[in-house]
Amino acid sequence: MKQLHYALSHDCWLPGSVSIISSTMVHVVTAISVDVQVQNEQDLVLSARQGNIAKVKQLIDSGVSVNAVDEFGTTPLMLLAAQGLDSGVQLLLDHPACLVNKRTSTMMVS
C-alpha cells in the first residue's frame, strides 16, 4: 500500500504497482460511474414527475436512459402521460431506446 500511496501522490508508476493501481482505479471509477448514472436516472424521473419537459430533454440528450424507473417501477413516460403532457410523451416515444410495454419481473412498464 505504501507503493500505491507514493505512486498516486507523486504521479508516477512504481514497478509492481501497475496492476494494483489499475485494479483500484477501475473499481473507484466504476463505483463513481454507477452512482452518477443512478443519480441521473433519479433526476430524470423527478423531472418527469414535476412536468419539467425541458429538464427531461436535457437529461435524455446527455445520455440518461429514457427507461429509468423509480423505486415503484414508474417510468418518466408514465409520469408525463399521467399529467397529459403530450409533448413530453412524444419526446420519449421518439427516442430510439424507448421501451414501450416492457415487462419487468413484477409488472408491466410503459
C-alpha angles and dihedrals in degrees: 000000000000089000091051093049092046093047093049095044094047097040094237141111123243124204109269094014100088096087092045093050094043093050093045093047092048091053093047094046091046092051092049091047092052092047091051092047092051092047092049091050090049089050090052093051091046092049090051090047089053092047092240099152094172091058091044089054092047092052094046091048088053090057104264111151113261086211096064116141134199125227090281095051093255115150130207088248091058092048096049093044092050089056093048092241097154096176091054092046090050090048090057096041091052091056110101093223095053110122112206118194094005113169118226122192091268109024150006113271120206 
